Amino acid sequence: MQLPPKVTERAFARLSEIGAATQGQALRIAVEGGGCSGFQYEIALDAPKDDDLILEGNGEKVVVDSISLPFLENAVIDFTEELIGARFTIDNPNATASCGCGTSFSM
């Protein structure tokens, strides 16, 4: 049985600050081939589609397409603020290696 990704309260709170839901948008998390480690995360605001997994909290939505879902099994989607900047992050237990920027990984 596949465990869906989890979204932290901090990530949903940031989406509320951005006003994603009021614009009819959700945070889309997708996995694509490429990047320096083989796969890369695509993170963008987008409208939900019919075949998306929709994760909801605080009136906001995070969506994952059916192709990306197996790559994100049991991952944690968060929002972090550091000296170098603020961004959505993915802690993916399925990744065996990742690059320094955190957007590319291998399995």
ZILINUR-V400764 format. One record per pair of residues at least 6 apart in sequence whose C-alpha atoms are under 8 Angstrom apart, sorted by the first residue. I is the first residue (numbers start at 0). GAP is how many residues later the second one is. Records with the same first field share a line. If there is no record, write none. Layout:
# ZILINUR-V400764
I->GAP / GAP
This chain:
# ZILINUR-V400764
1->68 / 71 / 72
2->70 / 71
3->65 / 68 / 69 / 70 / 71
4->67 / 68 / 69 / 70 / 71 / 72
5->49 / 68 / 69 / 70 / 71
6->48 / 55 / 69 / 70 / 71
7->68 / 69 / 70 / 71
8->48 / 69
9->68 / 69
10->66 / 67 / 68 / 77
11->45 / 46 / 48 / 49
12->45
13->65
14->6 / 12 / 45
15->42 / 43 / 44
19->6 / 7 / 25 / 40
20->38 / 39 / 40
23->23
24->20 / 21 / 22 / 23 / 36
25->19 / 20 / 21 / 22 / 34 / 35 / 36 / 37
26->16 / 17 / 18 / 19 / 34 / 35 / 36
27->14 / 15 / 16 / 17 / 18 / 20 / 34 / 35 / 36
28->12 / 13 / 14 / 15 / 33 / 34 / 35 / 36
29->11 / 12 / 13 / 34 / 35 / 38
30->8 / 9 / 10 / 11 / 37 / 40
31->7 / 8 / 9 / 10 / 36
32->6 / 7
33->6 / 70
34->68 / 69 / 70
35->63 / 68 / 69
36->60 / 61 / 62 / 67 / 68 / 69
37->66 / 67 / 68
38->65 / 66 / 67
39->63 / 64 / 65
40->62 / 63
41->61
42->45
47->6 / 15
50->14 / 15
51->11 / 12 / 13 / 14
52->10 / 11 / 12 / 13
53->7 / 8 / 9 / 10
54->6 / 7 / 8
55->6
70->23
71->20 / 22
72->19 / 20 / 21
73->18 / 19
74->15 / 16 / 17 / 18 / 19
75->14 / 15 / 16
76->11 / 12 / 13 / 14
77->10 / 11 / 12 / 13
78->7 / 8 / 9 / 10
79->6 / 7 / 8 / 9
80->6
88->13
93->13
94->10 / 11 / 12
95->9 / 10 / 11
96->8 / 9 / 10
97->6 / 7 / 8
98->6
